[in-house]
Amino acid sequence: MAAALTLLLTGTVIAQDVTIVLNEEPANLDPCEVASDFIGRVALGNIFEALTRRDVTTGELLPALSTSWEEGDGNSWTFTLREGVKFHDGSAMDAVAVKYAMDRTLDDTLTCESRTKFFSGNEFTVETIGSDKIKVTTKVRDPILPLKMSNMMIGGPSMTMGKAVRTAPGTGPYALDKWETGQYINLVKFADYWGPNDGVDSGKYVWRAESSVRAAMVKQGEADFAPSIAEQDATEDIAVGYPNAETTRLNLDNLMPPTNDKRVRLAINLALDRDAMLGTIVPSSAQKATQLFLPSIAGWSENVTMYPYDPEKAKALIAEAKADGVPVDTEIQLAGRIGHFPNVQEYHEAVAIMLNEVGLNVKLEWYEAAVKNKMQVKPFDPNRRPQMFVDQHDNTAGDPVFTIPSRYRSDGSQAKISDPKLDGLIDDAIASTGAERIAKWKAVSEYIDQEILSDAIMFHRVGFAALGPRVNYEPNMTTNSSVKLSDFSLK
């Protein structure tokens, strides 16, 4: 078996290893990129950590690389750093190193998924106070900045500023041991880790594109765990279901015709037979969605429309727009990501067929993850065709600020929309607290739905994983974005 125990001649166990099979190889292990699920599954929580962390079970914000934080005057927060922490290369995790890592994340000359996903539109400066404190000052008051900091990973000072790196030293419980490109990545326990780590000694990450192949590897003992397998491959002997917090939408280009016309966007929503997709290409236990975050997130609104399947009305709207000169015959690119999620090909093909049947001209094209992700982030290609993307987003941090600004504010890194009134509503919600914050985020969601209708929101998904008989591991809502070796043990 690939994940076997190694024994001394005396019979003493000297290694506890697991093998995890993923759907694709990471493009890099840059701490700035761990917000991309195919990178985060390996690096997030294993190699890299942040100043704070959120308990996924209780929602409580907990210390991590900082031990405490305090709000000050002038829109500032001060974080006290944990003493004695080292990066995997032996360098000290002090205020200078943390400032460097944060400045690198915020540098807009660097393509950085973490910045575009969690800090889009945020303006703040970082100062050192002695060797053990960091002061972060924002342009406007930010009452949940400590929560946001749980999404900014801290890499070592050897990272290049303004340029992506293949990998970097972190402070996490596991360090990179070996990366054989195209074959596997091996992580091992970091002996000088600052905290407890009762997990396995090492983890080997391999990748296979087909869900059925990943499931078979677990069945045959070639791997111990495979997240995100298709429902049809989740047989009783290996299957584990889990709430994966992912929500899918059809992200529409509101800046280019024909999808810059609201009637066309409404027609797209009415053309999608979500009920027919449930139980066929989408697991039957998934739920139709109205917003890009779960109902459990404070700020989700019950007043947002659940669009019915009405292809005849969709055809009429397309015809009406065409009569008014909207170029509805223009080819629209549906850019799919290879291996994005189980049954991804069937999902995209169904969307393209449904939209073409009501009179649009949608062409499905496939891209690797890194290419497709770059297409969705500013600066957009000025010579692009009108585009659609099936976008899968998980908000496990507990506030709409991690979903809405980057996707719907005019200056958002992924926003193909421009609406000054919406910008103001978003800024008001960001600066609010308590019940007022919840009410204002609801107003934002309702305005997006009723006045703009920028996307077609699709499903709150569920996940299925394959778990082998020799390991203990319980998938949770973060499993799609982070597979932490410290959560594994051998039976």
N, C-alpha and C positions, 0 to 999 in steps of 0.2 A: 504494500500500500504506500501511496505517495506521502501520506501523513502518519508515519510510524514513530513509535517511541525509540529513542536511542538509549542503550543500556551500557553501563560499565560491566566489566567482567564480574564484579561482585553482585550485579543485578540491580544496582542503584539507578534510578531514573535520572538522567542528566539533561534531558531535553523533552519539552512538550511542544509539539509542532502541529499546526493546522494548515490545511490548504483550502483556500477560498477561490472559487471560480466566478469571474465577473463576465459581463457581456462585451467589454471592450477594454483595450489597453489605455492607460492614461497618456495624454499628450506630454505632460510634464508633471513634476511634483513641486511646483512653485507655490509657496504659501499664499500668494495673491490669487491663485486659481482654484483653491479648494472648494469654492462655492459651486463649481461645476461638478455635477454628481460623479462623473466618471473619473475625476481626479480625487475628489473628497472621499470616495469609498476607501481609498488606500491611505491618504495622508491625514485627513481630518480626524483629530482626536488620537491619532497614532503618532505621527511625526510632529504635528503642530498643535499649539494651544493658543488661547487668547487671554486677555487680562481677566475676563469673567467667563462664567459658563452657566447655562440654564439647565436645570434639572428637567428632563423630558417627562418625568412622571408627575412631579408636583408643580412645575412651572416656576419654581423658586430660582432667583438669581443668586449664584454662589461665587465665592472667591476662586480664582485660578492662579494666573501669574501675578495678579494683584491680590492683596489680602483685605483691602478696604478701599472705599471711595467716598468722597464727600463733595457735595455741591457748594460752590463758592459764589462770590459776587462776580458780576460782569460776564454772565453766561459761561462760567467755567466749572470744570470738575477736576478734582485732584485724586489720582490713584496712587496708593502706596504699594510698591512692588515687593514681591516675596523675596526674602533674602536667601542667598546661597544657591540659586538656580543656575544651572549651566546648560549651554547649548550642546548638541551632540559632538561638536568639534572641540569642546572644552572651554570655549570662551564664555565670559560671564553674561548673564541676562541682567543687565543694569539699565539705568535710565537712558544712557546714551544709545545702547543697542535697541531698546524699545522705541525710542523716538525715531531712529533710523528706519526701523521696520514699518512704523506707522506712516512716516513721510513717504516711503516707497509705495505703500498701498495707495496713498492719496495722490500720487504723482500722475497727472493725466497724460503724460507722454508714454506711460506703460499701460498696455492692454491688461486689465485686471478685473476678473469676474467678480471678486469680492467687493471692489469699489463700485462697480456698475450695478451690482445687485443690491447692496446694503447701504451704500453711502452716496448714491447719485444725488447731485444737487446740494450735498452737505458741504459747508465751508467751515473748516476749523484749523486751528494751529496747535502745535504740540511743543511744549517747553519741558526742559528738565529742571527739577528742583533737587539739587544734590545728586547723589547716586541712586536714590531709592524712591523717587517720586516723579510722576509725570503729570503735568497740568495741560488739560485739553480745553481750549476756548473756542466756542462756536459763535457763528455770526448772530444767531438769535438763540434764545434759551431753548435748550433741548432736555426736557425732563427725563427722557429714557436713554440718555447717552450711555450709561453703564450697560444697559441691555444691548445696545448696538455694538458695544465693544466685544461682546461675546462672539461676534462674527469677523473680527479682525485678527487674523493669525499672525503670530510673531515668529519670524525667521531670524537667523543669525546675521551678524553684521558683514559676513563675507558675500552676501548677495549683491549683485550689480544693481545700481540705481538706474531706473528707466529702461531696463532690459530684462526680459523674461529669462529665468534660469531653469535648467532641466530639473534640478533639485537643490535643496538647501538644508543646512542643519536646523533642527527645531529644538524644542525643550520637552517634547512629548515622551510617553513611556516606551516608545519604540523608535529605533533608528534604522535608516536604510542600510542594509548589509550588501545587497547585490541587486542589480537591475540588468537582466539580459533582455535587451530590446527584442520585442516580438515573442518572448517566451515566458518570462516570469519576473516578479519583483519579490524580494525576500526582505522582511523586516525582523529585527531581533530586539529583545529587551535592552533598554538603555540602563546600564548598571548604576549610573549616577542620577537616576531620575529622582526628583525632589519629593515625590509622594509615593503612596503605596501602589503596588501593581501585582495583583494576585492572578493575572491572566496567564496565558500560555507563554512559553519562552520565545517562540518565533511564529511568524505567519508567512506563508507563501501565497502570493496572489498570481493566478493565471487567468486566462481569458479565452472564451469561446463564444462566437457570435450567436449560435443557435440555442434557444431555450431548451430544446429537447436534449441536446448534447450536454448542456450543463447539468440538467437533472439526471441524466444517465451516469455522469461522472460521480455524482453523489451516491447513486444507487450501487455503483460498482466499487465504491471505496477509493476512487481516485481523487476525490475531493471531499471535504467535510461540510462545506456550506456553499450555497449558491443563492444570492438574493435575486429578486425580480425575475422569476420564471413565469411562464404562461400558465393560465389556469388549467389548461388541458394536460400540462406536464406535472401538475401538482398531485401526484398519486398519493394514496393514503399512507403508504409506508415511509414517505420522506417529507410530506407537505407540512408547512407551517404558514398559516395566514397571519397577516399583520396590517394595522392601519398605517399606510405609508405617507399620509399627509400631502400627497401629490394631487394637484388639480391641473387639468388640461384645458386649454383654450385654443381657438383658432385665431391667431394674432393677425389682424388685418392692417394694411397700409392705408392710414387715413389721410396721407399726404399726396397720394397719386390716384388718378382716375383708373378704373371706375369705382374703386372702393373708397374714394374720398366723398362719395355721395351716400348720405345716410339711408336712402331707400335701398341701395344695393347692399349695405351692411345689414339692414333689417331682413332683406330677402335671403341673405346667407344664413341668418339665424333660423328662419322659417324653413329653409331647405334641408336642414340637417335632422335626420330621423334618429334622434338619440335613443329612443326606446328600442329601435331595431338593432342598435349596436350593443345594447346591454344584453349580456348572456350569450353573445356570439363572439365578437372581437374584443369586447370589454367585459370583465368579470361581472356576473350577475349581481354580486354584492356591492359593486360600485354605485355611486349616487349621482344623479343629474345635478349639475351645479349652476348657480347663478352668479357667483363671485369667485375671484381667483384665490380665495383663502377659505378655510373651513368655517362652518357656523360656530365653532367653539372659540373663534378669535373675536375678542371684543371689538365691535365696530362693524361686524357683519350685519347686513340689513335684511329683514324679512320682506321689505317692500320692493325688492328688485325682481324684475320679471323673469318667470320661467317660460321660455318661448316654446310654443307648441310646434309640431310638425305640420306645416301647411304649404305644400309645394305649389298649389294653385295660386295662392296669394303671393308667393315668392315670384312666380312667373309674371304675374300682373305688375308687381313692383319693378321688375327688370324691364318689362315692356314700357312702363310709364317713364322710367329713367331714360331709356333709349329714345323715346319720342321727344324728350327734352334735350337731346344732344349728348347725353352721357355715353361715352364709348364702351358700352358693355361687351362688345366683341373683342376688346383688347385682351391679349393673352396675359393671364395672371400666373405667376410662378408659385407653385406650392412646393416649398423647399423642405424635404424630409431629412431627418437625421438617421443614418444607418444604425440599427441596433438600439434605438432610443429607449424602447420599452417593449414588453411582450406583445406580439401581434402588431408591431408598428407598421409593417407593410400593408396589411389588410386594413388597418385604421385609416391610413392616408389614402389608399385606393378607394375606400368607401366615401370619404369626404369629397374626393375629386369627382367621383361618379354623381353623387347627389347634387353638387353645385353645377356641374355641366348639364344635368337634366333640367334645371330651371332656366337655362339660357346663358350661363357664363362660359368663359373659355379658360379653363384651369388646366395647367400642365404640371404634372408631378415630376420632380427631379430629386435625386438623392445625393447627400453630402456626408462626409465624415464629420464627427462631432465638432472638432475645432473649427472647421470651415463654416459650418452652419451657425455655430455660436457667434462667430465673428460677424457674420452677415446681419445678425440681429442687433448689433451694438454700434452706436455712433462712433465715427462718422460713417453714415450710410453711403453706399456707392451711388454717386449722382447719376450714373448711367444705368441704374438698375431698372428692371421691369417692375410693375406692381407686384407685390409679394404677399404671400401668406405663409405662416409658420404654425405648426402644431407645437405649442409651447407647454412644457410641463414644469410646474412650479410648486415647491413645498415651502410653506411658511410654518416653521416649528418654533419660531421665536416669540410668538404671542401678541403681535401688534401689526396693524395694517401698514405701518411705516416701512416694513420689510418687503412689502409687495407693491404698493401703489406709486410712490414718488418716481421710482426708476422706470416705471412702465407707462405712467399717465401724465406726469407733469411735463410741460413743454420742453424743459431742459433735461429730462430723464434720459439716461443712457440708452434705453431701449424703446423710448417713446416715439411712435410714428403718429403723433397727435399734437396739436397746438391749440390750447384754449385758455386764455388769460383768466377767465372766471374760475375754471377748475384749478388752475395754479394757486389762486388765492384761497380757495376752499382747502386745498391740501396743506398749504402753509399754516393756516389757522388750526387745522387738526394736529399738525406736528407739534405746535407750541402749547397745546392744551393738556390738561391733566384730568384724571378722575372721570366722572360722569359726563362732563362737558366734552372730553376727548372722544368718548364712545359715540356721543350724539353727532359730533362733527365728522367722524369717520363714516358713520351711517349716511350722512348727508352727501359725502363725497361719492360713495358707492351708488346712491340713488341718482345723483347728477350724471355720473358716467353712463348709467343705464338709460335714463329717461331723455337726456339731452344730447348725448354723444353716441352711445351704442358703438363703442370703438372696436369691440371684439365679438366673437361667438364663444361664450364660456360653455364648457362641455361636461366634464365629469370630475367628481371627487373620487379618486381611485383607491383601490385596495391592493395590497401586495401579497404575493405568494413566494415562499422561499423553499428550497430543498435543504434539509438538515440531516446529516449523517448520524448513525447510532453511537459514535464514540465521543461526541462532544455535547456539552451543555451550552446553549445560547438561546436567548429569547429576542427575536426581532422586535423592533419598535418603530415609531413613526420617523426616526432618523436613519433607519437602516439603508434607505435608498441613497442617502448622501454620505453616510459614514459607517463603515464596518469596523468597529473597534475591537482589536485583539484582546484588550484587557477585559472585555465582557465574555470571553470564551474560557472554558475549562474543560478538561478531559474527565470522562466518567471513570 
